[in-house]
Each structure stands twice: as structure tokens, then as C-alpha cells.
Amino acid sequence: MNDTKTLGVKVREARDNRSRRSGKQFTQQMLAAKIGETLKWVRKLEKGEFYPDWDSLVLLADTCGVETTFLLGEDLDREKYNDSIRGGQVSRTIESELRRY
């Protein structure tokens, strides 16, 4: 699965692809409105600051006209995705704690 930075790049690519297909710019604000999130949420996602929950990821992919595999770099279902991001969060927490010492 892609790391959060790569996921952010892929979300931006998906949004840009939608812009090209429609011939009209599809902004972060437009994406946020379509998926029921805030502009701040979309900006942080595109910066690679977090993994969204599964439902948001699926809605985002559908809104941009791409498959979740495009965003994730592999074919995962809800359960595998949730396990992956939970493990990633635990790993990041441990790494953060170790840096303190």
C-alpha cells in the first residue's frame, strides 16, 4: 500500500484527471463539497498527512473517476485497508515514542 505522501500525490492526480476529462478545473474545494468533507481535510490529504477512512477513500475514488487501486497502489478491501492503516498508525506511534529517547 502506498504511504500517505504517495496517496496524497495520487489523490491530486485523480483530481487533475477529472479536470482533464471534464475540460473544467476540479478544485480541492469542489472535491471537498462532493464528498462531504472540508477544504482543510482535502488539503491535508493531498499533502500526505493521513489515511482517510475506507468510506471516504471509496467516495473520493468514485468522485474522481478512478479505482481505489489507483490511489492505494494495490487491490485492498475494507478489512485489509483498515488493518493496514491501523498497523501503520501503531508503527508511527512507536517510532514517535522511540524518538523521544
KAMO-V794440 format. One record per residue. N is the residue number from 1. RES is the residue in three letters. PSI is psi as a letter, one per 20 degrees, with the letter a starting at -180 (* if undefined). Layout:
# KAMO-V794440
n:N res:RES psi:PSI
n:N res:RES psi:PSI
This chain:
# KAMO-V794440
n:1 res:MET psi:q
n:2 res:ASN psi:q
n:3 res:ASP psi:r
n:4 res:THR psi:h
n:5 res:LYS psi:g
n:6 res:THR psi:h
n:7 res:LEU psi:g
n:8 res:GLY psi:g
n:9 res:VAL psi:g
n:10 res:LYS psi:h
n:11 res:VAL psi:g
n:12 res:ARG psi:g
n:13 res:GLU psi:g
n:14 res:ALA psi:g
n:15 res:ARG psi:g
n:16 res:ASP psi:h
n:17 res:ASN psi:g
n:18 res:ARG psi:g
n:19 res:SER psi:g
n:20 res:ARG psi:g
n:21 res:ARG psi:h
n:22 res:SER psi:i
n:23 res:GLY psi:j
n:24 res:LYS psi:q
n:25 res:GLN psi:p
n:26 res:PHE psi:n
n:27 res:THR psi:r
n:28 res:GLN psi:h
n:29 res:GLN psi:g
n:30 res:MET psi:g
n:31 res:LEU psi:g
n:32 res:ALA psi:g
n:33 res:ALA psi:g
n:34 res:LYS psi:h
n:35 res:ILE psi:j
n:36 res:GLY psi:k
n:37 res:GLU psi:r
n:38 res:THR psi:r
n:39 res:LEU psi:g
n:40 res:LYS psi:g
n:41 res:TRP psi:g
n:42 res:VAL psi:g
n:43 res:ARG psi:g
n:44 res:LYS psi:h
n:45 res:LEU psi:g
n:46 res:GLU psi:h
n:47 res:LYS psi:i
n:48 res:GLY psi:k
n:49 res:GLU psi:i
n:50 res:PHE psi:r
n:51 res:TYR psi:p
n:52 res:PRO psi:r
n:53 res:ASP psi:r
n:54 res:TRP psi:g
n:55 res:ASP psi:g
n:56 res:SER psi:h
n:57 res:LEU psi:g
n:58 res:VAL psi:g
n:59 res:LEU psi:g
n:60 res:LEU psi:g
n:61 res:ALA psi:g
n:62 res:ASP psi:g
n:63 res:THR psi:h
n:64 res:CYS psi:i
n:65 res:GLY psi:k
n:66 res:VAL psi:r
n:67 res:GLU psi:q
n:68 res:THR psi:h
n:69 res:THR psi:h
n:70 res:PHE psi:g
n:71 res:LEU psi:h
n:72 res:LEU psi:h
n:73 res:GLY psi:i
n:74 res:GLU psi:r
n:75 res:ASP psi:o
n:76 res:LEU psi:q
n:77 res:ASP psi:r
n:78 res:ARG psi:g
n:79 res:GLU psi:g
n:80 res:LYS psi:h
n:81 res:TYR psi:g
n:82 res:ASN psi:g
n:83 res:ASP psi:g
n:84 res:SER psi:g
n:85 res:ILE psi:h
n:86 res:ARG psi:g
n:87 res:GLY psi:h
n:88 res:GLY psi:h
n:89 res:GLN psi:g
n:90 res:VAL psi:g
n:91 res:SER psi:g
n:92 res:ARG psi:h
n:93 res:THR psi:g
n:94 res:ILE psi:g
n:95 res:GLU psi:g
n:96 res:SER psi:g
n:97 res:GLU psi:h
n:98 res:LEU psi:h
n:99 res:ARG psi:h
n:100 res:ARG psi:i
n:101 res:TYR psi:*
